[in-house]
Amino acid sequence: MTAELTVDETLALEPAAVDLLFRQARTTSKFTDEPVTEEQRRAIMELVKMGPTAFNNQPLRVTFVQSDEARERLVAHLAGGNQEKTRKAPLTAILSYDSEWHEHFPTFNPVAPQMKSMFDDDAENRHKMGNNNANLQAGYFIMAVRSVGLAAGPMSGYDAAGVDEEFFAGSNTHSFMLVNIGRAAEGAWGERLPRFDYDDVVTTL
Ligand SMILES: Cc1cc2nc3c(=O)[nH]c(=O)nc-3n(C[C@H](O)[C@H](O)[C@H](O)COP(=O)(O)O)c2cc1C
């Protein structure tokens, strides 16, 4: 049996949905001028919030950069190769984590609010768990963008300290990824880079 046959026989989703999310979807740097609407942004976040996180802590914070003024402030902190595509993208999300996420324990975990005390005096672990779980949510974010029929272009090539100073000075918000979002333009993609196969990366004990 080929790997492809195994996958298709195992899918619980329609193959077209899996194509949209995984197999046909590509990282995108070239978008049409079509704006990303407020409804689309809300639809994306309605999906993102349902992805699992430790303690249900949901540390991801999202800043949508849409205006020309905010975009230029952001682009100034990007690696050279990321500047032009971000300038031309209809929308860019700054993904950050809240290092004081534990303060919301009674809201996100009302069945065990006392667990907040585990983190009160442990800033290092708060940063670690906040960063890890927000990065998990970033994966959900990319898939949510694809779920509403849009394309995502994630980037880590930027000066995070500079962006944090520019947009989040004096706060508990720490950026870790940028995502350009929009409708993919014709010819947006070149060759797909190779992926590891099952046997390259999987060990079963
Ligand atoms: C966390 C993350 C950071 C990335 N940073 C950059 C970046 O700074 N600049 C860039 O051009 N591409 C960046 N990429 C894009 C990757 O190179 C791309 O997703 C990967 O090659 C797979 O491409 P494909 O989805 O078209 O197969 C980033 C992707 C991820 C997920």
The ligand as a MOL file (V3000), in Angstrom:
LIG
                    3D

  0  0  0     0  0            999 V3000
M  V30 BEGIN CTAB
M  V30 COUNTS 31 33 0 0 0
M  V30 BEGIN ATOM
M  V30 1 C 7.8970 30.1800 12.0820 0
M  V30 2 C 8.2030 30.4540 10.6330 0
M  V30 3 C 9.0870 31.4690 10.3140 0
M  V30 4 C 9.3780 31.7530 8.9810 0
M  V30 5 N 10.1480 32.8410 8.6860 0
M  V30 6 C 10.2810 33.2290 7.4070 0
M  V30 7 C 10.9240 34.4590 7.0880 0
M  V30 8 O 11.3540 35.2190 7.9690 0
M  V30 9 N 11.0170 34.7920 5.7790 0
M  V30 10 C 10.5240 34.0000 4.7850 0
M  V30 11 O 10.6390 34.3890 3.6150 0
M  V30 12 N 9.8970 32.8190 5.0540 0
M  V30 13 C 9.7490 32.4340 6.3320 0
M  V30 14 N 9.0670 31.2620 6.6340 0
M  V30 15 C 8.5110 30.4550 5.5260 0
M  V30 16 C 9.1030 29.0370 5.4080 0
M  V30 17 O 10.3210 29.0610 4.7620 0
M  V30 18 C 8.0530 28.1750 4.6660 0
M  V30 19 O 6.9000 28.1060 5.4760 0
M  V30 20 C 8.5340 26.7640 4.3580 0
M  V30 21 O 9.6280 26.7910 3.4740 0
M  V30 22 C 7.4270 25.9070 3.7310 0
M  V30 23 O 6.9150 26.4840 2.5710 0
M  V30 24 P 5.5900 25.8820 1.8600 0
M  V30 25 O 4.4730 26.0360 2.8610 0
M  V30 26 O 5.3410 26.7540 0.6560 0
M  V30 27 O 5.8540 24.4770 1.5140 0
M  V30 28 C 8.7730 30.9650 7.9430 0
M  V30 29 C 7.8900 29.9440 8.2900 0
M  V30 30 C 7.5890 29.6880 9.6110 0
M  V30 31 C 6.5650 28.6320 9.9370 0
M  V30 END ATOM
M  V30 BEGIN BOND
M  V30 1 1 1 2
M  V30 2 1 2 3
M  V30 3 2 2 30
M  V30 4 2 3 4
M  V30 5 1 4 5
M  V30 6 1 4 28
M  V30 7 2 5 6
M  V30 8 1 6 7
M  V30 9 1 6 13
M  V30 10 2 7 8
M  V30 11 1 7 9
M  V30 12 1 9 10
M  V30 13 2 10 11
M  V30 14 1 10 12
M  V30 15 2 12 13
M  V30 16 1 13 14
M  V30 17 1 14 15
M  V30 18 1 14 28
M  V30 19 1 15 16
M  V30 20 1 16 17
M  V30 21 1 16 18
M  V30 22 1 18 19
M  V30 23 1 18 20
M  V30 24 1 20 21
M  V30 25 1 20 22
M  V30 26 1 22 23
M  V30 27 1 23 24
M  V30 28 2 24 25
M  V30 29 1 24 26
M  V30 30 1 24 27
M  V30 31 2 28 29
M  V30 32 1 29 30
M  V30 33 1 30 31
M  V30 END BOND
M  V30 END CTAB
M  END
